Amino acid sequence: MLPDTDALYASLEARDGRFDGLAFVCVKTTGIFCRLTCPARTPFRRNVEFRGSVAACQAAGFRACKRCRPDQAGLPSAGRVSVTAS
């Protein structure tokens, strides 16, 4: 069960990582879903809904943000992997 939507939106506005991975924000006007810590501009409250998993977001017809990469949970926020030569 997701936390209260007001608490989730407050976390989104503050880019607070408390709910990172536990909830995702779906932006109805763009069709994109993000992590709550995404550096993109905060959408208006009326344009968002929250879901508890990547699968739930995708099932609702949203695609993953290319900035925060919520569908790649093991990667850093920017979605980059550093490779070092040995």
TORKOL-4160 file (C-alpha; in steps of 0.2 Angstrom, whole numbers, padded with zeros to 4 digits, m for minus):
86
<pt num="1" X="0000" Y="0000" Z="0000"/>
<pt num="2" X="0006" Y="0017" Z="m0005"/>
<pt num="3" X="0009" Y="0031" Z="0008"/>
<pt num="4" X="m0003" Y="0046" Z="0008"/>
<pt num="5" X="m0003" Y="0055" Z="m0009"/>
<pt num="6" X="0000" Y="0072" Z="0000"/>
<pt num="7" X="0016" Y="0065" Z="0008"/>
<pt num="8" X="0022" Y="0058" Z="m0009"/>
<pt num="9" X="0019" Y="0074" Z="m0017"/>
<pt num="10" X="0028" Y="0084" Z="m0004"/>
<pt num="11" X="0043" Y="0071" Z="m0006"/>
<pt num="12" X="0042" Y="0074" Z="m0025"/>
<pt num="13" X="0043" Y="0093" Z="m0022"/>
<pt num="14" X="0058" Y="0091" Z="m0010"/>
<pt num="15" X="0066" Y="0077" Z="m0020"/>
<pt num="16" X="0067" Y="0068" Z="m0004"/>
<pt num="17" X="0073" Y="0050" Z="m0006"/>
<pt num="18" X="0062" Y="0043" Z="0008"/>
<pt num="19" X="0051" Y="0034" Z="m0004"/>
<pt num="20" X="0063" Y="0031" Z="m0018"/>
<pt num="21" X="0059" Y="0014" Z="m0025"/>
<pt num="22" X="0043" Y="0012" Z="m0015"/>
<pt num="23" X="0033" Y="0024" Z="m0026"/>
<pt num="24" X="0034" Y="0032" Z="m0043"/>
<pt num="25" X="0026" Y="0047" Z="m0050"/>
<pt num="26" X="0016" Y="0046" Z="m0066"/>
<pt num="27" X="0014" Y="0062" Z="m0076"/>
<pt num="28" X="m0003" Y="0062" Z="m0085"/>
<pt num="29" X="0001" Y="0076" Z="m0097"/>
<pt num="30" X="0018" Y="0068" Z="m0103"/>
<pt num="31" X="0014" Y="0050" Z="m0101"/>
<pt num="32" X="0031" Y="0048" Z="m0092"/>
<pt num="33" X="0034" Y="0040" Z="m0075"/>
<pt num="34" X="0049" Y="0045" Z="m0064"/>
<pt num="35" X="0057" Y="0042" Z="m0047"/>
<pt num="36" X="0052" Y="0054" Z="m0034"/>
<pt num="37" X="0070" Y="0061" Z="m0034"/>
<pt num="38" X="0071" Y="0065" Z="m0052"/>
<pt num="39" X="0079" Y="0081" Z="m0056"/>
<pt num="40" X="0066" Y="0086" Z="m0069"/>
<pt num="41" X="0054" Y="0100" Z="m0066"/>
<pt num="42" X="0041" Y="0096" Z="m0053"/>
<pt num="43" X="0024" Y="0093" Z="m0062"/>
<pt num="44" X="0008" Y="0101" Z="m0055"/>
<pt num="45" X="m0001" Y="0091" Z="m0042"/>
<pt num="46" X="m0016" Y="0089" Z="m0053"/>
<pt num="47" X="m0006" Y="0081" Z="m0067"/>
<pt num="48" X="0001" Y="0067" Z="m0057"/>
<pt num="49" X="m0003" Y="0050" Z="m0049"/>
<pt num="50" X="0007" Y="0038" Z="m0039"/>
<pt num="51" X="0010" Y="0020" Z="m0042"/>
<pt num="52" X="0019" Y="0007" Z="m0032"/>
<pt num="53" X="0030" Y="m0002" Z="m0045"/>
<pt num="54" X="0038" Y="0000" Z="m0062"/>
<pt num="55" X="0026" Y="m0013" Z="m0069"/>
<pt num="56" X="0011" Y="m0004" Z="m0062"/>
<pt num="57" X="0017" Y="0012" Z="m0071"/>
<pt num="58" X="0020" Y="0003" Z="m0087"/>
<pt num="59" X="0003" Y="m0007" Z="m0086"/>
<pt num="60" X="m0005" Y="0010" Z="m0085"/>
<pt num="61" X="0003" Y="0016" Z="m0101"/>
<pt num="62" X="0017" Y="0027" Z="m0095"/>
<pt num="63" X="0035" Y="0025" Z="m0101"/>
<pt num="64" X="0051" Y="0027" Z="m0091"/>
<pt num="65" X="0059" Y="0044" Z="m0089"/>
<pt num="66" X="0076" Y="0045" Z="m0099"/>
<pt num="67" X="0083" Y="0056" Z="m0086"/>
<pt num="68" X="0081" Y="0047" Z="m0069"/>
<pt num="69" X="0079" Y="0029" Z="m0077"/>
<pt num="70" X="0066" Y="0022" Z="m0065"/>
<pt num="71" X="0066" Y="0005" Z="m0074"/>
<pt num="72" X="0084" Y="0002" Z="m0071"/>
<pt num="73" X="0084" Y="0001" Z="m0052"/>
<pt num="74" X="0101" Y="m0005" Z="m0049"/>
<pt num="75" X="0109" Y="0010" Z="m0059"/>
<pt num="76" X="0114" Y="0027" Z="m0052"/>
<pt num="77" X="0100" Y="0041" Z="m0055"/>
<pt num="78" X="0109" Y="0047" Z="m0071"/>
<pt num="79" X="0108" Y="0030" Z="m0078"/>
<pt num="80" X="0127" Y="0029" Z="m0081"/>
<pt num="81" X="0139" Y="0015" Z="m0077"/>
<pt num="82" X="0157" Y="0019" Z="m0076"/>
<pt num="83" X="0169" Y="0006" Z="m0083"/>
<pt num="84" X="0187" Y="0006" Z="m0078"/>
<pt num="85" X="0201" Y="m0003" Z="m0087"/>
<pt num="86" X="0211" Y="m0016" Z="m0077"/>
